[in-house]
Amino acid sequence: MPVAIKICGLTDIQAVRAVTDARADYVGFVYFAGSPRHIELSRAAELKALLPATIRSVSVLVDPDDGLLEQVQSQLAPDYVQLHGKETPQRLHAIRQRFPAIKIIKALRIRTADDVAQAMHFTPHADMLLFDAKPPELPGMLPGGNGLAFDWALLRNREFALPWFLSGGLQPDNAAEAIRRTGAAIVDVSSGVERAPGVKDAALIHDFVKAARSA
């Protein structure tokens, strides 16, 4: 099967058109005020309405409370909610109990093999996993979307009980190599297809999709 592709952090109509033309499989809308890709839920709903049915929508949230999850479900009804904060397995379990219709992608921040091993604790409570680089403890670092890669060898020959995304530092020039080295079936890109923070580049999106599907 061809590799599936998620383009994350869409903020405008031009980006929606680009991912539609490139035939991406997933798109992400970020609701996190600290991110240059942050958009209001009402704007995300307008952009989501432009997507064809073949592209699944993902709402990217950081440590959301129940009130925000209710707003997301009522205003956006995304195909998935991506939890990109410090949510614990217990928090995921609580979300499952209160919002049984929500499909969860849990993002894990990776630097070491021990970080990868944490996946097993989230498996019972999520639908999919996403492996992203753990950012350094420096000012200005975001929970995700920093354009940083982790050591792909940490995922080599690993098997997980859930489908998973490879994320972090991907761009058109390294997408195929990353897929070959990790065996990823789904890849996620944000800053790697931007010409400025939060501004997607249509040509880079097309180049990324082409490179990923050639792996």
Backbone bond lengths (Angstrom), bond angles and torsions (degrees), N, CA, C in turn:
res aa  C-N    CA-C-N  psi(-1)  N-CA   C-N-CA  omega(-1)  CA-C   N-CA-C  phi
1 M - - - 1.468 - - 1.528 109.68 -
2 P 1.342 117.17 145.25 1.468 119.10 177.23 1.519 110.65 -67.85
3 V 1.313 115.56 154.86 1.449 121.35 177.49 1.526 109.54 -66.70
4 A 1.332 116.92 137.33 1.461 121.55 175.65 1.527 108.94 -88.75
5 I 1.319 116.01 151.75 1.458 120.87 -170.36 1.523 110.98 -132.64
6 K 1.329 114.65 133.61 1.460 121.65 174.86 1.523 108.91 -116.87
7 I 1.318 115.79 126.91 1.458 122.32 173.76 1.526 106.56 -104.90
8 C 1.319 116.60 117.44 1.460 120.36 -171.59 1.525 111.49 -109.17
9 G 1.332 114.44 151.84 1.452 120.28 175.55 1.511 115.10 84.15
10 L 1.333 117.87 35.16 1.461 120.95 178.33 1.525 109.66 -71.96
11 T 1.333 115.60 138.61 1.464 119.67 -178.46 1.524 114.57 -130.62
12 D 1.334 117.69 -8.52 1.465 118.27 -176.34 1.526 111.29 -148.62
13 I 1.330 114.68 171.57 1.464 121.34 -176.74 1.518 110.98 -64.59
14 Q 1.328 117.70 -36.86 1.463 120.72 -179.62 1.523 111.06 -59.68
15 A 1.326 116.64 -39.84 1.462 120.30 178.96 1.527 111.04 -67.35
16 V 1.322 116.43 -39.76 1.466 119.94 177.81 1.520 110.19 -62.05
17 R 1.314 116.76 -43.12 1.467 119.87 178.41 1.516 111.42 -62.67
18 A 1.328 116.31 -39.80 1.465 120.11 -178.63 1.524 111.66 -65.20
19 V 1.335 117.28 -45.19 1.467 118.80 -178.96 1.525 110.65 -69.80
20 T 1.326 116.78 -31.44 1.462 120.03 177.06 1.522 110.28 -67.68
21 D 1.331 116.75 -46.21 1.463 120.73 178.69 1.527 111.89 -62.72
22 A 1.335 116.11 -36.75 1.467 120.72 -178.79 1.527 112.43 -79.64
23 R 1.323 116.59 -11.00 1.465 123.05 178.85 1.529 111.67 63.48
24 A 1.319 115.07 48.99 1.459 119.63 171.69 1.527 108.84 -67.06
25 D 1.319 116.18 166.11 1.461 121.11 -176.44 1.527 113.16 -102.41
26 Y 1.332 115.58 -30.41 1.466 122.02 179.82 1.528 108.25 -136.71
27 V 1.333 116.10 149.58 1.457 120.60 168.67 1.520 108.36 -130.81
28 G 1.330 115.42 149.27 1.447 120.31 179.87 1.520 111.59 -117.45
29 F 1.333 115.28 137.53 1.458 122.26 173.46 1.528 107.10 -114.88
30 V 1.320 116.94 124.50 1.464 122.33 -172.69 1.522 110.05 -95.63
31 Y 1.324 115.31 126.21 1.450 120.63 172.28 1.526 107.57 -116.94
32 F 1.330 115.71 87.64 1.465 123.01 -179.73 1.517 106.85 -158.11
33 A 1.314 116.67 111.84 1.465 121.49 -169.00 1.527 113.40 -60.05
34 G 1.317 118.52 -25.29 1.451 120.74 -178.81 1.509 114.48 -78.11
35 S 1.328 117.58 -7.34 1.462 121.78 -175.05 1.530 111.26 -96.94
36 P 1.345 117.79 142.45 1.466 119.70 173.50 1.523 112.46 -67.94
37 R 1.318 116.89 -8.34 1.467 121.95 -179.94 1.532 112.24 -101.72
38 H 1.306 116.20 6.05 1.468 121.52 -179.48 1.528 110.68 -65.17
39 I 1.336 116.10 133.77 1.467 120.92 170.66 1.524 108.79 -136.98
40 E 1.315 115.74 154.04 1.463 120.77 178.26 1.525 110.20 -67.51
41 L 1.316 115.25 154.28 1.464 119.46 -177.98 1.528 111.58 -60.67
42 S 1.320 116.76 -37.45 1.470 119.31 -179.46 1.524 111.01 -63.68
43 R 1.331 117.17 -39.05 1.466 120.59 178.50 1.524 110.02 -69.75
44 A 1.326 116.82 -40.21 1.461 119.86 177.32 1.523 110.93 -60.50
45 A 1.323 116.92 -37.95 1.467 120.60 178.68 1.521 111.11 -64.30
46 E 1.343 116.58 -39.62 1.465 120.26 178.23 1.527 110.76 -63.27
47 L 1.330 117.22 -42.79 1.464 120.67 -179.23 1.529 110.90 -70.74
48 K 1.314 116.51 -40.13 1.467 120.50 179.22 1.526 110.73 -59.57
49 A 1.336 116.89 -35.57 1.463 120.78 -178.83 1.518 112.23 -64.87
50 L 1.327 117.92 -17.94 1.466 122.08 -179.74 1.523 112.48 -87.06
51 L 1.320 117.30 -10.04 1.462 120.58 -176.20 1.530 111.50 -77.33
52 P 1.316 117.29 143.88 1.464 119.23 171.94 1.527 110.11 -71.89
53 A 1.298 116.04 161.11 1.464 120.46 -177.16 1.524 112.61 -64.27
54 T 1.327 117.27 -18.67 1.469 120.57 -178.50 1.528 113.39 -76.02
55 I 1.329 117.29 -14.45 1.463 120.86 -179.08 1.529 109.20 -105.05
56 R 1.327 115.90 124.11 1.460 120.78 -178.58 1.523 110.66 -88.79
57 S 1.321 115.85 140.44 1.461 121.32 -176.79 1.522 110.99 -98.57
58 V 1.327 114.33 144.46 1.456 121.92 -179.00 1.526 108.69 -129.93
59 S 1.319 117.38 126.18 1.456 121.91 173.71 1.524 107.96 -94.89
60 V 1.335 116.20 119.45 1.460 121.47 -176.58 1.522 108.74 -97.25
61 L 1.331 115.81 118.73 1.461 122.22 -175.37 1.524 109.84 -128.29
62 V 1.319 115.98 154.83 1.463 121.89 -179.89 1.526 108.69 -121.79
63 D 1.323 115.88 110.60 1.469 122.23 179.45 1.531 112.05 49.01
64 P 1.337 117.70 53.17 1.472 119.47 -177.95 1.519 112.07 -71.48
65 D 1.344 116.08 145.65 1.459 119.23 171.29 1.523 108.87 -87.29
66 D 1.311 116.33 174.75 1.462 119.96 -176.78 1.524 112.12 -63.25
67 G 1.328 116.43 -33.34 1.455 119.26 179.45 1.515 112.46 -62.22
68 L 1.339 116.22 -43.40 1.464 119.70 178.53 1.523 110.85 -67.01
69 L 1.304 117.38 -39.75 1.465 119.90 178.24 1.526 110.89 -61.54
70 E 1.318 116.88 -38.36 1.466 120.26 177.14 1.526 110.81 -63.86
71 Q 1.348 116.72 -42.21 1.461 120.04 178.20 1.519 111.45 -62.72
72 V 1.317 116.08 -43.70 1.463 120.31 -179.55 1.518 110.61 -61.29
73 Q 1.312 116.45 -44.39 1.461 119.68 -179.54 1.523 111.88 -65.42
74 S 1.315 116.84 -40.61 1.465 119.08 -176.35 1.526 112.33 -76.31
75 Q 1.340 117.63 -36.11 1.462 120.21 -176.16 1.523 113.76 -90.84
76 L 1.327 116.76 -29.33 1.466 120.02 -173.50 1.521 114.01 -115.94
77 A 1.343 116.56 -35.98 1.465 120.89 -174.09 1.531 110.59 45.62
78 P 1.345 117.55 57.30 1.464 119.85 -177.89 1.520 111.58 -68.58
79 D 1.322 115.84 160.34 1.459 119.48 174.81 1.522 110.79 -68.64
80 Y 1.337 116.19 -33.71 1.462 121.56 179.04 1.521 109.70 -141.78
81 V 1.322 115.11 152.17 1.464 122.45 167.16 1.522 106.94 -111.22
82 Q 1.331 116.15 124.52 1.465 121.11 178.47 1.522 108.21 -99.58
83 L 1.323 116.11 119.35 1.456 122.12 -179.99 1.523 107.89 -95.53
84 H 1.333 115.93 110.05 1.465 120.64 -170.90 1.526 112.48 -114.31
85 G 1.318 116.69 21.98 1.451 120.52 179.35 1.514 112.11 -107.70
86 K 1.322 115.37 -144.94 1.467 121.57 -178.64 1.525 111.19 -102.01
87 E 1.328 115.74 31.39 1.462 120.25 179.87 1.535 110.63 -58.59
88 T 1.299 116.14 136.95 1.466 122.24 179.40 1.528 109.98 -92.96
89 P 1.340 117.34 165.61 1.470 118.58 173.42 1.520 112.13 -56.82
90 Q 1.321 116.63 -34.97 1.462 120.22 179.23 1.528 111.31 -64.92
91 R 1.339 115.92 -38.27 1.462 119.70 178.04 1.527 110.44 -66.71
92 L 1.321 117.11 -41.19 1.462 119.64 177.29 1.519 110.58 -61.76
93 H 1.316 116.60 -40.83 1.464 120.37 178.86 1.528 110.12 -60.89
94 A 1.332 116.83 -42.98 1.463 120.51 179.91 1.525 111.33 -64.35
95 I 1.336 116.55 -39.58 1.469 120.19 177.41 1.524 109.97 -63.31
96 R 1.309 116.78 -43.05 1.469 121.51 177.70 1.526 110.94 -57.16
97 Q 1.335 115.80 -43.31 1.457 120.29 -177.14 1.524 111.39 -66.40
98 R 1.324 116.67 -40.82 1.466 119.77 -175.96 1.516 112.56 -85.15
99 F 1.349 117.04 -33.00 1.467 121.06 -177.15 1.534 109.32 -125.09
100 P 1.316 117.48 73.10 1.471 119.55 -174.86 1.519 114.12 -63.81
101 A 1.335 117.75 -19.62 1.467 119.75 -179.13 1.522 112.90 -80.92
102 I 1.331 117.54 -16.15 1.456 120.83 -177.13 1.530 110.67 -73.09
103 K 1.325 116.02 131.52 1.459 121.35 171.08 1.522 107.99 -98.34
104 I 1.323 115.97 129.22 1.456 121.63 -169.51 1.521 111.97 -109.80
105 I 1.344 114.87 130.36 1.465 122.21 165.10 1.525 105.68 -106.18
106 K 1.317 117.61 119.47 1.464 120.15 178.38 1.526 109.49 -100.55
107 A 1.335 116.07 119.60 1.460 121.46 176.97 1.515 109.84 -84.59
108 L 1.321 115.60 132.84 1.459 122.45 178.14 1.520 109.13 -116.29
109 R 1.316 117.06 134.90 1.462 122.71 -178.70 1.523 109.03 -91.87
110 I 1.337 115.12 121.75 1.464 120.76 -168.66 1.530 111.65 -114.29
111 R 1.333 114.45 131.02 1.459 121.05 168.75 1.523 110.66 -136.22
112 T 1.329 116.70 -32.97 1.457 121.98 -176.15 1.529 110.21 -130.80
113 A 1.328 115.44 171.80 1.466 120.45 177.05 1.525 111.14 -62.92
114 D 1.318 117.16 -32.02 1.465 119.88 177.41 1.523 111.43 -63.32
115 D 1.331 116.62 -34.93 1.464 119.77 177.17 1.531 110.42 -64.67
116 V 1.323 116.67 -41.20 1.467 120.71 178.41 1.528 110.07 -63.27
117 A 1.319 116.06 -38.73 1.468 120.70 -177.56 1.529 112.31 -63.40
118 Q 1.335 117.24 -21.87 1.466 119.70 179.43 1.523 112.45 -64.94
119 A 1.327 116.74 -16.37 1.469 120.14 -178.34 1.518 112.19 -56.20
120 M 1.333 116.30 -35.48 1.468 118.81 -175.36 1.525 111.70 -64.02
121 H 1.332 117.99 -26.95 1.462 120.32 -179.22 1.529 111.78 -74.25
122 F 1.320 116.86 -24.08 1.466 120.86 -178.03 1.525 112.52 -94.88
123 T 1.317 116.50 -16.86 1.470 120.75 -174.37 1.529 113.61 -53.44
124 P 1.350 119.96 -41.52 1.465 118.03 -178.38 1.526 114.44 -69.52
125 H 1.328 117.05 -13.42 1.460 119.79 -170.45 1.528 113.72 -116.67
126 A 1.313 118.13 -1.19 1.465 121.57 -177.48 1.523 110.13 -123.03
127 D 1.328 115.18 165.98 1.462 121.10 175.14 1.522 111.48 -99.64
128 M 1.336 115.64 -30.11 1.452 121.65 179.51 1.527 107.85 -148.27
129 L 1.336 115.36 160.20 1.455 121.90 176.21 1.523 109.53 -117.63
130 L 1.322 115.83 157.55 1.461 121.22 175.39 1.524 107.75 -137.61
131 F 1.330 115.99 125.32 1.458 121.46 179.98 1.524 109.46 -101.49
132 D 1.325 115.74 117.43 1.463 122.63 -178.15 1.527 107.99 -125.69
133 A 1.326 116.93 162.71 1.458 120.95 179.68 1.530 110.52 -72.17
134 K 1.322 115.79 137.93 1.457 120.23 173.94 1.525 108.32 -76.63
135 P 1.337 118.13 120.50 1.470 119.23 -177.26 1.519 111.79 -73.28
136 P 1.315 117.42 151.32 1.459 119.73 174.87 1.520 110.39 -68.30
137 E 1.332 115.68 157.72 1.462 120.68 179.84 1.519 109.26 -79.25
138 L 1.322 116.25 74.89 1.455 122.21 -178.28 1.523 110.06 -130.31
139 P 1.336 117.95 152.48 1.468 119.92 177.70 1.531 110.98 -58.94
140 G 1.317 115.47 140.61 1.456 120.67 175.92 1.511 115.37 88.24
141 M 1.334 117.42 -6.98 1.453 119.52 178.17 1.525 110.37 -73.20
142 L 1.326 116.27 136.28 1.456 122.67 179.18 1.528 109.95 -97.23
143 P 1.338 118.49 163.40 1.466 120.11 174.43 1.525 112.57 -59.84
144 G 1.327 117.05 -27.79 1.462 122.91 177.74 1.513 108.64 -159.74
145 G 1.335 116.95 172.92 1.445 120.04 177.89 1.513 114.02 77.53
146 N 1.345 116.79 23.90 1.459 120.43 179.89 1.528 113.48 -89.29
147 G 1.333 117.21 -4.87 1.462 120.10 -178.29 1.510 113.58 74.29
148 L 1.334 117.62 21.56 1.465 122.17 -178.56 1.520 110.33 -104.07
149 A 1.318 116.23 141.40 1.464 121.91 176.42 1.524 109.84 -105.47
150 F 1.320 116.36 155.60 1.463 120.69 170.95 1.520 108.22 -109.65
151 D 1.305 116.92 177.89 1.462 121.83 -178.42 1.530 109.49 -71.45
152 W 1.327 116.01 107.31 1.466 120.04 -176.61 1.526 112.62 -62.71
153 A 1.312 117.61 -21.79 1.467 120.38 178.82 1.527 111.69 -61.51
154 L 1.323 117.53 -21.08 1.462 120.65 179.15 1.525 112.07 -65.04
155 L 1.327 117.55 -20.20 1.471 121.16 -179.33 1.522 112.58 -103.65
156 R 1.329 116.92 -5.29 1.457 119.83 -175.73 1.527 110.86 -62.81
157 N 1.323 115.75 129.52 1.468 123.19 177.62 1.531 113.28 61.89
158 R 1.315 116.97 21.62 1.459 120.14 177.13 1.523 109.39 -93.46
159 E 1.325 115.81 143.78 1.455 121.52 176.14 1.516 109.15 -119.25
160 F 1.317 115.84 138.62 1.455 121.35 -178.94 1.522 108.96 -127.27
161 A 1.318 115.30 152.67 1.464 120.29 -176.87 1.523 112.57 -74.67
162 L 1.336 116.98 -14.95 1.458 121.21 -178.98 1.524 110.27 -120.74
163 P 1.334 117.93 155.12 1.467 119.97 170.15 1.525 109.15 -60.20
164 W 1.341 116.41 150.27 1.463 118.83 -176.94 1.524 112.70 -143.35
165 F 1.327 114.07 151.32 1.457 123.55 177.35 1.525 109.24 -100.64
166 L 1.318 116.37 143.25 1.459 121.58 167.11 1.519 107.66 -99.25
167 S 1.324 116.86 128.96 1.448 121.94 -178.44 1.523 109.18 -139.65
168 G 1.327 115.74 167.49 1.452 120.74 174.82 1.514 113.82 102.14
169 G 1.318 117.05 105.22 1.453 121.32 174.45 1.510 115.63 73.36
170 L 1.320 117.66 12.34 1.465 119.79 -179.58 1.530 110.41 -79.90
171 Q 1.326 115.58 147.31 1.455 123.38 177.97 1.524 108.07 -156.82
172 P 1.315 118.75 171.90 1.469 119.19 -177.41 1.524 113.81 -55.37
173 D 1.323 118.17 -35.56 1.461 121.21 -174.75 1.525 114.34 -73.60
174 N 1.338 117.74 -22.05 1.470 118.40 -176.53 1.523 113.97 -121.02
175 A 1.334 117.33 1.26 1.467 119.99 -175.50 1.518 112.51 -60.41
176 A 1.324 117.38 -47.15 1.465 120.20 -177.31 1.526 111.06 -63.83
177 E 1.336 116.89 -42.43 1.462 119.87 179.06 1.524 111.28 -63.43
178 A 1.335 116.79 -42.03 1.457 120.59 179.66 1.524 111.39 -61.08
179 I 1.309 116.21 -40.89 1.468 120.47 179.92 1.522 110.43 -66.73
180 R 1.321 116.61 -43.77 1.470 119.49 179.46 1.525 111.66 -63.89
181 R 1.312 117.07 -37.68 1.459 120.42 -175.66 1.519 113.15 -78.46
182 T 1.304 117.76 -25.37 1.464 120.40 -177.39 1.521 114.04 -107.84
183 G 1.322 117.14 -21.13 1.454 120.14 -173.47 1.517 112.95 76.18
184 A 1.319 116.96 18.18 1.467 120.51 -177.95 1.525 111.21 -61.38
185 A 1.335 115.52 136.35 1.459 121.16 175.91 1.522 111.94 -97.87
186 I 1.357 115.96 -14.12 1.461 121.74 178.92 1.522 107.68 -139.16
187 V 1.324 116.88 133.28 1.460 120.62 177.72 1.524 109.83 -122.13
188 D 1.335 114.88 152.50 1.456 122.30 -175.93 1.521 108.36 -129.38
189 V 1.328 117.25 130.29 1.460 121.05 -179.41 1.521 109.72 -135.05
190 S 1.332 115.76 145.56 1.456 120.84 176.29 1.521 109.57 -135.71
191 S 1.336 117.35 -79.30 1.467 119.97 -177.01 1.524 112.43 -65.04
192 G 1.326 117.58 -24.18 1.459 121.29 -178.55 1.517 114.73 -69.12
193 V 1.342 117.53 -8.40 1.473 120.73 176.74 1.529 110.12 -124.56
194 E 1.335 115.44 33.94 1.456 120.74 179.69 1.528 111.20 -117.89
195 R 1.332 115.73 147.48 1.460 120.50 173.15 1.520 111.25 -95.78
196 A 1.341 116.52 -13.56 1.459 124.24 173.69 1.523 105.96 -157.89
197 P 1.339 118.52 157.73 1.464 119.37 -178.84 1.520 112.55 -53.76
198 G 1.325 115.78 119.39 1.458 121.40 178.80 1.512 115.28 85.21
199 V 1.342 117.36 -1.52 1.475 120.76 -178.50 1.525 108.77 -114.98
200 K 1.320 116.74 107.75 1.452 121.19 -177.55 1.527 110.92 -75.11
201 D 1.342 114.65 149.39 1.462 122.47 179.77 1.525 108.14 -112.71
202 A 1.313 117.44 119.67 1.466 121.19 -175.42 1.518 112.04 -59.97
203 A 1.324 117.89 -41.48 1.459 120.87 -178.88 1.521 110.78 -64.58
204 L 1.329 117.32 -40.89 1.465 120.23 178.81 1.527 111.65 -66.91
205 I 1.327 116.23 -36.08 1.473 119.14 176.34 1.521 110.22 -61.99
206 H 1.317 117.54 -46.74 1.467 120.86 179.48 1.525 110.35 -63.10
207 D 1.339 117.47 -41.51 1.469 121.06 -179.80 1.521 110.27 -64.77
208 F 1.314 117.07 -40.12 1.469 120.10 179.91 1.516 110.98 -64.63
209 V 1.313 116.78 -48.10 1.472 120.71 -179.78 1.530 110.40 -59.61
210 K 1.315 116.39 -43.84 1.476 120.16 179.34 1.511 110.99 -62.61
211 A 1.336 117.65 -43.83 1.463 121.37 -178.86 1.525 111.21 -65.95
212 A 1.319 116.66 -43.49 1.461 119.76 -178.26 1.524 111.61 -64.88
213 R 1.305 116.08 -39.51 1.464 118.91 -177.14 1.530 111.92 -79.26
214 S 1.312 117.33 -10.44 1.463 119.96 176.42 1.525 112.07 -86.40
215 A 1.339 117.03 -10.89 1.481 120.35 -173.91 1.527 110.31 -69.82
